[in-house]
Amino acid sequence: VTEARRRIACVITGTAAGLPGYTNVFDPQNMERLIKGDSCITPISGSTKMAMLDKNVVQLKKFPDGTSKKLKVDNEGEVIKLAAQLGSFDLSASYGVPPGLAETMDVAAQVAVAAGME
């Protein structure tokens, strides 16, 4: 081991597991769910499917011969049916982050801040 490696100190003070598919993103049972291999994938609601259609999604379909084609998703039957969906999450209410600051972050950044605070 080099001198530089000996000088690096790392302390793990805790862990956090935020999972989609449950009411509370940082539920105390999440580590147990991970260990058990529980699925976090849930059906997509009709309103979510309609919201996806409003975004004019284009699907990239790949074929066995290596070619691909872009197809516009323009009806509910073509929208994905299952997804890992984030549960309820409010950075301000749950973690005391000022609303003005929380509003400057996208959901991924908010979840990352909450994970650090867990």
PyRosetta script that sets phi, psi and omega in degrees:
from pyrosetta import init, pose_from_sequence

init()
pose = pose_from_sequence("VTEARRRIACVITGTAAGLPGYTNVFDPQNMERLIKGDSCITPISGSTKMAMLDKNVVQLKKFPDGTSKKLKVDNEGEVIKLAAQLGSFDLSASYGVPPGLAETMDVAAQVAVAAGME")
pose.set_psi(1, 132.7)
pose.set_omega(1, -179.1)
pose.set_phi(2, -76.2)
pose.set_psi(2, 163.1)
pose.set_omega(2, 177.7)
pose.set_phi(3, -59.7)
pose.set_psi(3, -40.2)
pose.set_omega(3, -180.0)
pose.set_phi(4, -61.6)
pose.set_psi(4, -40.1)
pose.set_omega(4, 179.0)
pose.set_phi(5, -66.6)
pose.set_psi(5, -36.2)
pose.set_omega(5, -180.0)
pose.set_phi(6, -67.3)
pose.set_psi(6, -29.5)
pose.set_omega(6, -177.1)
pose.set_phi(7, -82.2)
pose.set_psi(7, -14.4)
pose.set_omega(7, -179.1)
pose.set_phi(8, -79.5)
pose.set_psi(8, 120.6)
pose.set_omega(8, 178.2)
pose.set_phi(9, -109.6)
pose.set_psi(9, 136.1)
pose.set_omega(9, 178.7)
pose.set_phi(10, -134.8)
pose.set_psi(10, 127.9)
pose.set_omega(10, 178.4)
pose.set_phi(11, -125.2)
pose.set_psi(11, 125.9)
pose.set_omega(11, 176.4)
pose.set_phi(12, -98.9)
pose.set_psi(12, 119.0)
pose.set_omega(12, -175.3)
pose.set_phi(13, -102.4)
pose.set_psi(13, -4.6)
pose.set_omega(13, 179.6)
pose.set_phi(14, 168.8)
pose.set_psi(14, 175.7)
pose.set_omega(14, 177.8)
pose.set_phi(15, -134.9)
pose.set_psi(15, 159.4)
pose.set_omega(15, 175.4)
pose.set_phi(16, -141.8)
pose.set_psi(16, 141.8)
pose.set_omega(16, 178.1)
pose.set_phi(17, -131.4)
pose.set_psi(17, 104.7)
pose.set_omega(17, 174.9)
pose.set_phi(18, -95.1)
pose.set_psi(18, 124.6)
pose.set_omega(18, -177.0)
pose.set_phi(19, -124.3)
pose.set_psi(19, 144.6)
pose.set_omega(19, 172.8)
pose.set_phi(20, -78.9)
pose.set_psi(20, 165.7)
pose.set_omega(20, 172.9)
pose.set_phi(21, 90.7)
pose.set_psi(21, -1.7)
pose.set_omega(21, -179.7)
pose.set_phi(22, -126.1)
pose.set_psi(22, 160.2)
pose.set_omega(22, -177.6)
pose.set_phi(23, -57.8)
pose.set_psi(23, -47.0)
pose.set_omega(23, -178.4)
pose.set_phi(24, -106.9)
pose.set_psi(24, 118.4)
pose.set_omega(24, -177.0)
pose.set_phi(25, -56.7)
pose.set_psi(25, -41.2)
pose.set_omega(25, -178.9)
pose.set_phi(26, -107.2)
pose.set_psi(26, 48.6)
pose.set_omega(26, 179.9)
pose.set_phi(27, -61.3)
pose.set_psi(27, 140.3)
pose.set_omega(27, 179.5)
pose.set_phi(28, -59.0)
pose.set_psi(28, -21.4)
pose.set_omega(28, -179.1)
pose.set_phi(29, -86.4)
pose.set_psi(29, 0.6)
pose.set_omega(29, -174.0)
pose.set_phi(30, -61.6)
pose.set_psi(30, -40.6)
pose.set_omega(30, 179.6)
pose.set_phi(31, -61.9)
pose.set_psi(31, -41.4)
pose.set_omega(31, 178.1)
pose.set_phi(32, -63.7)
pose.set_psi(32, -40.1)
pose.set_omega(32, 178.2)
pose.set_phi(33, -61.9)
pose.set_psi(33, -40.9)
pose.set_omega(33, 177.7)
pose.set_phi(34, -62.9)
pose.set_psi(34, -45.9)
pose.set_omega(34, -178.5)
pose.set_phi(35, -63.8)
pose.set_psi(35, -39.5)
pose.set_omega(35, 179.6)
pose.set_phi(36, -74.0)
pose.set_psi(36, -18.9)
pose.set_omega(36, -178.7)
pose.set_phi(37, 82.1)
pose.set_psi(37, 25.8)
pose.set_omega(37, 178.6)
pose.set_phi(38, -60.1)
pose.set_psi(38, 146.1)
pose.set_omega(38, 177.7)
pose.set_phi(39, -82.1)
pose.set_psi(39, 139.8)
pose.set_omega(39, 177.7)
pose.set_phi(40, -107.0)
pose.set_psi(40, 10.9)
pose.set_omega(40, -176.8)
pose.set_phi(41, -93.4)
pose.set_psi(41, 131.4)
pose.set_omega(41, -178.7)
pose.set_phi(42, -131.5)
pose.set_psi(42, 158.7)
pose.set_omega(42, 177.3)
pose.set_phi(43, -64.4)
pose.set_psi(43, 148.4)
pose.set_omega(43, 178.3)
pose.set_phi(44, -88.0)
pose.set_psi(44, 135.0)
pose.set_omega(44, -179.4)
pose.set_phi(45, -72.0)
pose.set_psi(45, 162.1)
pose.set_omega(45, 178.1)
pose.set_phi(46, -60.9)
pose.set_psi(46, -38.8)
pose.set_omega(46, -179.7)
pose.set_phi(47, -67.9)
pose.set_psi(47, -35.2)
pose.set_omega(47, 177.5)
pose.set_phi(48, -69.2)
pose.set_psi(48, -38.7)
pose.set_omega(48, 176.7)
pose.set_phi(49, -61.0)
pose.set_psi(49, -42.4)
pose.set_omega(49, -179.9)
pose.set_phi(50, -66.2)
pose.set_psi(50, -38.4)
pose.set_omega(50, 177.5)
pose.set_phi(51, -63.2)
pose.set_psi(51, -36.3)
pose.set_omega(51, 177.4)
pose.set_phi(52, -66.4)
pose.set_psi(52, -40.5)
pose.set_omega(52, 178.0)
pose.set_phi(53, -61.1)
pose.set_psi(53, -37.7)
pose.set_omega(53, 179.6)
pose.set_phi(54, -64.6)
pose.set_psi(54, -19.9)
pose.set_omega(54, -178.8)
pose.set_phi(55, -86.0)
pose.set_psi(55, -1.1)
pose.set_omega(55, 178.6)
pose.set_phi(56, 55.7)
pose.set_psi(56, 53.7)
pose.set_omega(56, -179.2)
pose.set_phi(57, -66.9)
pose.set_psi(57, 141.0)
pose.set_omega(57, 174.0)
pose.set_phi(58, -117.0)
pose.set_psi(58, 125.4)
pose.set_omega(58, -177.9)
pose.set_phi(59, -95.9)
pose.set_psi(59, 137.7)
pose.set_omega(59, 174.9)
pose.set_phi(60, -98.0)
pose.set_psi(60, 110.0)
pose.set_omega(60, -179.1)
pose.set_phi(61, -99.0)
pose.set_psi(61, 125.1)
pose.set_omega(61, 179.9)
pose.set_phi(62, -104.2)
pose.set_psi(62, 140.9)
pose.set_omega(62, -177.9)
pose.set_phi(63, -110.1)
pose.set_psi(63, 157.1)
pose.set_omega(63, -177.6)
pose.set_phi(64, -56.9)
pose.set_psi(64, -27.5)
pose.set_omega(64, -179.3)
pose.set_phi(65, -80.2)
pose.set_psi(65, 2.8)
pose.set_omega(65, 177.4)
pose.set_phi(66, 95.1)
pose.set_psi(66, -8.8)
pose.set_omega(66, 177.8)
pose.set_phi(67, -82.1)
pose.set_psi(67, 165.4)
pose.set_omega(67, 177.4)
pose.set_phi(68, -143.3)
pose.set_psi(68, 161.2)
pose.set_omega(68, -178.7)
pose.set_phi(69, -145.5)
pose.set_psi(69, 139.4)
pose.set_omega(69, 176.3)
pose.set_phi(70, -89.6)
pose.set_psi(70, 126.8)
pose.set_omega(70, -178.7)
pose.set_phi(71, -124.6)
pose.set_psi(71, 128.2)
pose.set_omega(71, 178.4)
pose.set_phi(72, -73.0)
pose.set_psi(72, 132.6)
pose.set_omega(72, 176.3)
pose.set_phi(73, -87.2)
pose.set_psi(73, 106.8)
pose.set_omega(73, -174.0)
pose.set_phi(74, -125.5)
pose.set_psi(74, 11.3)
pose.set_omega(74, 172.3)
pose.set_phi(75, -148.4)
pose.set_psi(75, 158.0)
pose.set_omega(75, -173.1)
pose.set_phi(76, -59.2)
pose.set_psi(76, -29.9)
pose.set_omega(76, -179.8)
pose.set_phi(77, -66.2)
pose.set_psi(77, -21.0)
pose.set_omega(77, -179.0)
pose.set_phi(78, -93.8)
pose.set_psi(78, -9.9)
pose.set_omega(78, -179.6)
pose.set_phi(79, -75.3)
pose.set_psi(79, 147.9)
pose.set_omega(79, 178.3)
pose.set_phi(80, -57.7)
pose.set_psi(80, 150.2)
pose.set_omega(80, -175.2)
pose.set_phi(81, -101.5)
pose.set_psi(81, -27.1)
pose.set_omega(81, -176.9)
pose.set_phi(82, -129.6)
pose.set_psi(82, 149.3)
pose.set_omega(82, 177.5)
pose.set_phi(83, -161.7)
pose.set_psi(83, 159.6)
pose.set_omega(83, 171.3)
pose.set_phi(84, -86.0)
pose.set_psi(84, 104.9)
pose.set_omega(84, -173.6)
pose.set_phi(85, -108.0)
pose.set_psi(85, 132.8)
pose.set_omega(85, 179.6)
pose.set_phi(86, -66.7)
pose.set_psi(86, 135.2)
pose.set_omega(86, 177.4)
pose.set_phi(87, -77.7)
pose.set_psi(87, -163.1)
pose.set_omega(87, -179.3)
pose.set_phi(88, -67.4)
pose.set_psi(88, 140.0)
pose.set_omega(88, -176.2)
pose.set_phi(89, -157.1)
pose.set_psi(89, 123.7)
pose.set_omega(89, 178.3)
pose.set_phi(90, -137.0)
pose.set_psi(90, 102.4)
pose.set_omega(90, -176.0)
pose.set_phi(91, -60.1)
pose.set_psi(91, -36.7)
pose.set_omega(91, -179.0)
pose.set_phi(92, -72.6)
pose.set_psi(92, -50.9)
pose.set_omega(92, -176.8)
pose.set_phi(93, -67.7)
pose.set_psi(93, -40.2)
pose.set_omega(93, -174.8)
pose.set_phi(94, -86.6)
pose.set_psi(94, -27.2)
pose.set_omega(94, -172.6)
pose.set_phi(95, -125.6)
pose.set_psi(95, 1.7)
pose.set_omega(95, 176.1)
pose.set_phi(96, 73.0)
pose.set_psi(96, 15.9)
pose.set_omega(96, 177.7)
pose.set_phi(97, -75.1)
pose.set_psi(97, 130.6)
pose.set_omega(97, -180.0)
pose.set_phi(98, -53.7)
pose.set_psi(98, 134.7)
pose.set_omega(98, -178.0)
pose.set_phi(99, -53.8)
pose.set_psi(99, -39.8)
pose.set_omega(99, 179.6)
pose.set_phi(100, -60.2)
pose.set_psi(100, -37.3)
pose.set_omega(100, 178.3)
pose.set_phi(101, -73.3)
pose.set_psi(101, -44.3)
pose.set_omega(101, -179.6)
pose.set_phi(102, -60.1)
pose.set_psi(102, -36.2)
pose.set_omega(102, -178.6)
pose.set_phi(103, -67.7)
pose.set_psi(103, -17.6)
pose.set_omega(103, 178.7)
pose.set_phi(104, -81.6)
pose.set_psi(104, -8.5)
pose.set_omega(104, -176.4)
pose.set_phi(105, -107.0)
pose.set_psi(105, 146.5)
pose.set_omega(105, 170.4)
pose.set_phi(106, -78.8)
pose.set_psi(106, 174.4)
pose.set_omega(106, -175.5)
pose.set_phi(107, -61.3)
pose.set_psi(107, -39.2)
pose.set_omega(107, -179.7)
pose.set_phi(108, -61.3)
pose.set_psi(108, -42.9)
pose.set_omega(108, 179.1)
pose.set_phi(109, -66.8)
pose.set_psi(109, -39.9)
pose.set_omega(109, 178.5)
pose.set_phi(110, -61.5)
pose.set_psi(110, -43.7)
pose.set_omega(110, 179.4)
pose.set_phi(111, -65.8)
pose.set_psi(111, -37.7)
pose.set_omega(111, 177.7)
pose.set_phi(112, -64.1)
pose.set_psi(112, -42.3)
pose.set_omega(112, 177.0)
pose.set_phi(113, -62.8)
pose.set_psi(113, -44.2)
pose.set_omega(113, 179.5)
pose.set_phi(114, -62.7)
pose.set_psi(114, -39.4)
pose.set_omega(114, 178.6)
pose.set_phi(115, -61.3)
pose.set_psi(115, -40.3)
pose.set_omega(115, 177.8)
pose.set_phi(116, -66.1)
pose.set_psi(116, -31.4)
pose.set_omega(116, -179.6)
pose.set_phi(117, -83.4)
pose.set_psi(117, -17.9)
pose.set_omega(117, 178.6)
pose.set_phi(118, -65.7)
pose.dump_pdb("model.pdb")
